[in-house]
Amino acid sequence: MSYRIRWTAVAVAMACGAAAGLAVPGGRAAASSSPGPAAGRQARQAARFWTARRMAEAGPLDAGRAAPGGSRPGAAGAGRPQGTLFKGTPLVGTFFGSDGPSGTTWRCTGSVIDTAVRDVVLTAAHCALNMKGDYVFVPQFARGAGPDRQPYGIFPVQHLYIDPRYTPDKGASTTKGPSSDLDTAFARVAPNQSGQSVQDAVGGGLTFTRPGGYTQKNVTVVGYPSYAHNSTGQAVKCTVPTAQLPGYRQMSMTCGGYYGGTSGSPWITDYQDGARTGHVIGNLGGYNGGGNDANADYISYAPAFGADAANLLADAVAGQDPPSGLPPYQGLQLPGGARRWKSAALMTSADYTGDGLGDLLVVWSDGAVTLYPGDGQGEFGAEKRLLKANSTWTHARGLAGGTFGGDRPGLLVRWSDGEVTLYPAPGPSGMGREVRMAKQGSDWKNVVQFTAGQFHGGKGTTDLLARRTDGSLVLYTGIRSGSFGTGRRLLGANGAWTKAALLSGGTLRGTAGADLLVRWSDGSLDTRTGVSASGIGTRAQLRGPNGTWQHAQVMTTGDLTADHVRNDLVVRWSDGETSLYADTGAKSLGTENTLVPAGT
């Protein structure tokens, strides 16, 4: 689904008044910091066709993005943000193109991306899919001005790069399925009429940036609405907070004024009028992309840039089409839906693939064991089955992932009969060998919960904190193959800790050492920071007693997002919904991202 752009014979005839067509060279566009004699020739020839009148009469490619029910542009609801029209910024512009003999022209929004090749423009994939004619990009477009009077000229599109897994709904230009997360595209453009690359002409570019989370304090979205709602042809901007579209790798914003033409608009975290730099974390996707069932014109979505978009940009810079044999896109959701995830009996997190990124290991109620490789951005790759359903693993009662004296993360398992075993090096190919740590009928049958961490200030996750049936807490430090190391009782038998329903160790202060998350039977959620052989640390309450957290059935903490700290809490709820609380701190629960939506 990556298209090479060529001039149509009709467009060329209109542009040149000749029967012979001008084809864009078969090679990729190349940046030109010192233009040669031929530089800018394509743009100069395109300028003969793209008159001020033709650009002024262009209609929106994404025509579905319109005010429903005849609502007036600018008529915002009570307290609802509304976009502001302004003269635009050099880094954002619009596309114009002719798609056939009718000469019909269309447009979407694009933005200049800072790259070594200096000719890359960001837009939406559903826009790029329809760019099959003589498309040009016009930074800071000025309606009423011809190509030679545009602030930076016009830049013919040379080649488009679209993830081949992006599949719009049949008969539509956009999609509400999982692949709407991939509604991002990049264009390589030829120099303008003066032979300048687009970056040289506008004086800079936006930096492609992966967001740290879906909730951003303030993001500015700049785009070009259609003339039907914007007779001046000006750009619109709005600075608002964002949230996650549940179940998708997308951000949402609430702001009126983003009608047809704004698809592809950059979402910029540090926007300033007239700036030549900035950081872009997504682009405005298709109308209803991923959600918006109410057809609310004031709600917009953007794919949040992750590994897929980064790989696509790398392909564009290298001038190579993305590979066609990519595995099917699964989206943000862990596969299987909530009905399946109700059967996730145990979870733990560690780097089991050896790529330096945290993964999620799950034991199911039927004894199957599966691994979900993490990508370091809160997302997971295709499921890898380590064990099929079996009767043995239905007796697993506790898991903990840690290094335990080895070079690779291992897995400790406590069984229903009190036996404890260590798998020193499980991975995508299987569980590996087994080491007995405690025999059947051992005192470990009285351990209700345990969690791994670095509780003694060393390196690696080599320790265990165990809660016994009588409420006592025991810390085991320096665990290694065949030995639980040194055991120290932190608390004797007591009634309070018998009400600790779930434990999970992590690094919540962003510093060395390990901390503890505790979900109590009344639904309250606490942290304990500075847990060590000296005591159980300092308590802070994240949630008071409540009915919601009483439904948290399984939880684990891992290094799953961009900060590479073991502070990302995964919770499986009683209805199978599974959530990731990214960057959870000692005194605050992290940003919630839905991994498995309820009701699926």
N, C-alpha and C positions, 0 to 999 in steps of 0.2 A: 504493500500500500504506500510505497514511496514513489512519488510521481516526478518525472523529469518534465520541466515546463518547456514548451516550444511555441513559437508564434504561430497563430492560425493564419491561413492564407487570406481570409477575409480581413482580419485585423491589419495584416501587413499591407493589403491593397488599400485600405482606408488610410493607413499611416503614410504610405510611400507613393500611392497612386500608380503602382506597378503590379503586373501579374506575378512577378517572381517573388517568392517568399523568403524572408530572412530567418534562418533557424538559429536558435541559441546553440553555441558550441556544445559538443557532446561531453567535454570535460567539465569538471566542477568550476564554480566561480572562484577566482583568486583575488586576494586583497592586493591593492595597488597603492602604496604610499608615495610612489613617484610615477605618475601616469605616463604611459607611452602614447604614441600617436593614435592608437586604436582605442585607448581607454575612453569610456564615455560614449562610444559610438552607438551602442544599443539604446542607451537612455536618450540620446539625441533623436534617434529614429522613433522611439516610442513617444517622445514628446510631440511629434507631429499628429499622433492620434489622440493622445490624452489632453484634449483642450480643456480650458476652464469650464466650458459648458458641459462636456461629457462627465467630468468629475463632479460637477454640481448636481447632475441628474442621477447619480448613482443610487441604487437601492440597496438595502441591507441583505447580506447573505443569510444572516440569522433572523429572518423576518418574524419568526415565532416569538421573539423576545419583544413583546409589545404590551402596552397597558391594557389589561382585560376590562371588559365591561364599559369601554369608552371613557375610562378615567382620564382626567386631564394631566398632561405632563406638568410636573412641578407641584401637583396637588398631593402633598405628603399627609399621611395620617397623623393623628395627634401624637406628638413626641417622637415621630419617626424621622430619622435622618434623611436628608434629600441632597442629591448630588448638586454641585455648583458648576455652572458653565464658565469656562475661562479660555484664554488664548492658547493653551497647551504648553507642552514642554518638548525640547529637542529630542528626547529619548523615546518618545511615543508618537506613533503616526497611524495611518490607515492604509489599507490595501485597496486597489482598484483593478478590475479585470474584465475582460470580454470573454464570454463563454460560448460563443457560437455565432452563426450568421445573423441572428437578431441584433447583435451588438449590445445585448443586455449587460449592464455593468453591475458589479457587486462589491461589497467591501466588508472588512472586519478590521479589528485593531491589532497592531503589532508594536513591539518595542525592541530597541537595539540592545544586544547582549555583548558584553565585553569579552572578546576572545582574541586569540593570537592571529586569527585570519581576518578579523576586523570587518566581516561582512555578514554576520549572523543576526537574524531577526526572529523573535519569539512571537508565536500566535497560538491559536487553538487548533487541535487536530481536525475538528469538524469543519473548520474554515478551510484548512489546507486541502482536505479531501476534495473540495469543490474548486480548487484553483487549477483549472486545466487550460486556461487561455493565457493571454498576454498580461499577466499581472505585474503591477508595480507597487512599490512601497513608498509612501510619502510622509516623511517625518514632520511633525508639527503642521499638519495640513491646514491650509488657509483657503476657505471656500471663496470662489470668485477669482482666484489667481490661477494663471496657467502654469504649466510645468516649469518654465524658466523664471517664474516669479514666486514659486514656492520657496520657503526659507532655506531649504537645503537641497532642492531639486527632487528628482524622482529616481528610483532604483529598481530596475527590472529584476523580477524573481528568476533565479537560475535553476534552483533545485529545492525540493521540499523533503523534509525528513519527518516521517510519521511512524509511531510504533505499530508494527503490523498486527498487533493484538487488539488495537482499537477498532471496535466494530459497532458502528451506529445502528440503531434500531431500523428494521426494514421500512423503507419509505420515508425515513426521517434523516435529518442531518446531524442529530445528536442521539444520545442514549441515556437511559436511566439504569442500565445494568452496571456490573462491576467494572467493565472497561471504560466507563466514564471517568475513572481515576486516571486514565491515560490520554485525556483530551488536551494534549500538549503537542505542539509541532514547532519545528525550526525551519527557516528559509535561509538559503544563501542567496545574496543579491549582488548584481553587477554594479559597477560604479555609476555615479550620477552623470549628468551632462558634462560636468567639468572634469570627469575622470577620477573623482575622489571616491574612496570606499565610504560606506555609510558611517563607520566610526570616525574616520578622519573628518567627514563633513560635519557631523553633529558635535564632535569634540569629546566623545567618550562613549560610555555604555553601562548598562546595569550589570551587576555581578550576580550570576546564578547562585542561589543560596538555598540550602535545605533548611526548612523551619525547625526550630527546636521542639515545637508542639503545634497543635492545631489552634490553640487559643492564643491569640496575639493581642497585645494591649491596643495597638493602633496600627492599621495598615491602610495605605492610600491606594485606591484603585483609579486609574486614569484610562479613559476610553473615549471613543467617538460614536455617539448615538446617531441613529438615522435621522434624515432631514424631516421625516414625518413628525418627529418629536423635538426637533432642534433645527429651526430654519436658518440659523446662523452658521451651522456646520462646525461649531466650536467643540472642544473637548469637554468632558465632564470629569470631575474628581470628587472623591468622598473619602474621608478618613474616619474609620470606625474600628471597633474591636471585632475579632473573629471568633468563631466557635467551630467545633467539628460537626460535619454532617454525619450523624451516627451510622456506623457500619461501612463508611467509605473513607478512603484516604483523601478527603477533601475538606477544605475550609468553607465556611458560609459567612456571609455578611448581610446585614439589613440596611439598605439605603436605596431610595428611589432614584429614578432617572437613568437606569442602565438598560436602555431599549436596544432594538436591533442595531447592529454595528459595533457593539461593545465587546462581543466575544473576542477572546485573545488578550484582553486588557491586562497589563501587569499588576500584580499585587506587591506593592513596594513598602518595605518596613521603615525606611528613613528618607521619605520623599521630601524634596524641596523644589519649589518652582525654579526653573531655569538651571537646575543642577545637571552636571554632566556625569554624575556617578550615582549609585544607589544600590540597594540589595533587593532583588526580586525573589519571592518565595513561591509563586504560583501564577497562574493565568486564568482569567475568567473563562469558564467552560460553557457548554451548551445550555440553552434555556431548558430548565427542568433537569439538567444533568445530575443524575444521582438522587433526585428528590423533588421537592417543591410541587407536590401533588395538588396544592391549592391554586397553582398558576399565579402566584403572587409576584407581580413585576418588581417588587422592591426587595426580593430575596435573590441573591446570586451565590454561585459556588465557584470554587477554584480547585483544581488538582493541586495538592501540596507536593512540591518537588521532593522526590526521593531518588532511589537508585535507578529507576526506570527512566526518569527524565534526564538524570545525569548521564546515563549511557547513551541516550538519544542525542544529547548535545555533543558528546564526544564523537559520535558518528558524524554529525554535521561538520564539526571542526576538521575531522579527518577526511571529509569528502567521500564517505562510504555509506551505502544504504544499510540500515539495521538488519541483522540476520533474520531470515525468515523462519528458522527452526526453533524459535524461542518456545519454552513450555507455556501452556495456557495460563492466562492471567487469572489469579484467584482473588485479587483484591485484598483489602485490609483484613477481611474476616478470616479467622481460622476456619478451615473447611469442616463441613458437616452440619452446621446449624445448631441451634440451641437444644433441640431434642436429643441430638447426639451428645452434646457437651454436658448434659445432665448426668451422663455416665462417666465423666472424668473424675476418677476417684482420688488420685494423687497427682501432684505436680511439683516439679523443681526446675531450677534454671542454672545452667553453667555453660561454658564453651565446649560443647561436645563435638563440634565439627572442626575445631582447630584453626579457625580463621580469626580468632581474637574477639569474636562477637558472641554475646550471650544467646543461648538457645533455650527452648522450652521442651522439657521431657514430661510425658503424660503416661500414667498407668490407668487403664480403663477398668470398669467394673467386671468386664468379661476376661480380664487378664492380659489383654493386648497391651503392648508398649509402643508408643510412637514418639518421634522426634520432629520438632518444627524448628528449622534453622532460622535464627534471627539475622536481620540485615543491619542492626545497629541504629535503625530509625523507627523502632517500634513496630516493624512489620516482619512477616515470617514467610519463608519459602515453602515449597511443596512438602507435604507430609512424607516422612520416611518411617516405614514400619520396621521396628526392631524385633518385635515378637508378635506373632499372630495370637488370637484369643486362645487361652489355655487355662487349665484349672489351677496350676501352681501359683501364678501371679495374682489370682483372686484373693490369695492370702496375704498379700503385701499390705502392711498397715502404716508404714511411714517411709518417707524418702528424704534424702538430703544429698545435695550435690556439692562437692568440694574437692580440693586437691589431695588432702589426706596423705601428704608425704610423697606423692607421685609427681611426675612431670606434667601429667594431664589430669583434667578434672575427672574424678571418679563418682560413683553412686553408692551410697549406703542404703540398705533396705532392711527394715525391721519387719519380721514375719509374725503371723498370728500366734505361733507357738513359742515365741520368745527368741528364736534364732535371729541373728543379724549377719548379713553378708555384705561384702564390699565387691563391687565391680570396678577395678582400678582404671579401666580405659574404655568405657562404652562409646560408641560412635555411630555414624550413619549405617555402617555395615553390620551392626549387631551389638550385643551386650558384652562380648568378650569373656574373659575368664572370671571365675567367682572365687572369692577368698572368704572363709568363715571367720567372723569376728566374735561371735558368741553362739554357743550351741543351743539346741532345742531345750526348752524348759528353763532357760536362764532368767535372771532377774529382769532382763529387758522386756519381758512380757508385761511388766508393770509400768513401762514408759508409755505415756499416752501421746505425747508429741515430742518431736525434736527438730532442731533446725541448725544449719551450719553457719559458720561465720569465723572471722578472725578476732576472737575475743581476748587473745593474750598479747596482741601488739606485734606479732611477727609478720611473716609474709605468707600469702596464700590462705585459702579457706580451709584450715586444718582443724578447726574446733567444732564441738557440738554442745548445744545447750539443750538439756532434756528435762521435760516436766513429767513427773511420776503421778500415779493415781492418787497419792496422798497430798498432792500439792507441792511437794518438795521440788527444788530445782538443783540439778547437778551439771557442772561445767566440765567437759572433757577437752583438754588441750593437747596439741601435738599428736593427733591421731595419725596412724600410718597403717600400712597393710599388716593385719594380724594383731594390732594393738590399739586400744582406746586411749593410750597415752596416760596422762595424769588426770584423775578425777577429783573434783573439789565440790563440796556441797555449798551452794550459795544461800539456799533457804531450806529450813527443815519443814516437816509436815505442817500444813496450815490449810485452813478452809478457803482463804481468798483465792489462791492460785488453782484450786480445783475447778474454779469457774472460768479459767483461761481456755477458750474453745479452740483457738488457732494461734500458732506462733510462726514468725518468719524473721530470719536475721537478714540485715542489710547494712549499707553504709549510708546513713541518713544525714550526716553532718557534712559530707563531702570531704572528710579527713580520714586519716588512718584509724583503724579500729573498727569494731562492729557494733551495731545497734540492733534493737529488737522491736518488732511490731507485734502487738497482742490484740486479738479480737476476743472480747469477753462474751459470756453467755447472754448478757443483757443487750448486746449489740454495740456497746461502746468500743472505741478503738483508741489504743494508747501506743506511745512510743517509749522506749527505754534507751536512752543514749549513754554511752560509756560503760556498757556491760563488760565486766572483766572478772578475774578471779577474786577481786576485792569486793564485788557486790553487783547488784542488779541495775545499777545506773540511776539516771535521773528521769522521772516520769513526766510526760506531757500528754494531754488528752486531745486527740484529733476529732473524735466524735463522742458525744455523751450517749447515754442509753437510748436506743432507738430500735424500731422494728425493722428498718431496712437492712442494717448490717447483721442482724440476726440471721439473714438469709445468705450471708457469705459462707460457703461450704468448704472451699479449698482456696488457699492463697500461697503465693511464693514471691520472693523478691529476687530480681536479677539485674544485670547490666544489659539493658535492651534498647536504649536510645542513645542520642548523639553525644551526651556528655560522658559516656563510658564510665559511669559510676553505678554501683549495685544499689540503686534506689528506685527501681521501677517495679511497682507492685502489681501483680496479676491476680485477679479474683474471679473465681467461678461461683456464680450465684445459684440458688436452688432451682431456678427455672431454666438453667443452662446458659443464660447470658454470661458472657465473659468480658471483663474490663481490664484495661491497663491504666494504672495511675502513674503517669510518667513523672519522674523527678520528685518523688515524695520526699519531704523533708522531716526534720525532727519535730517540727511544730505545725506542719501543714500537709494535707493530703495532696498528691500531685494532680496534674491535669488528666481528666478521665477521657480515655479513647476506647471506643467500642471495638472489641475483637470479634465477638460473636453476638449479634443482635438478638434480643428476646423475640420469641415468636417465630423463629426460623427453623 
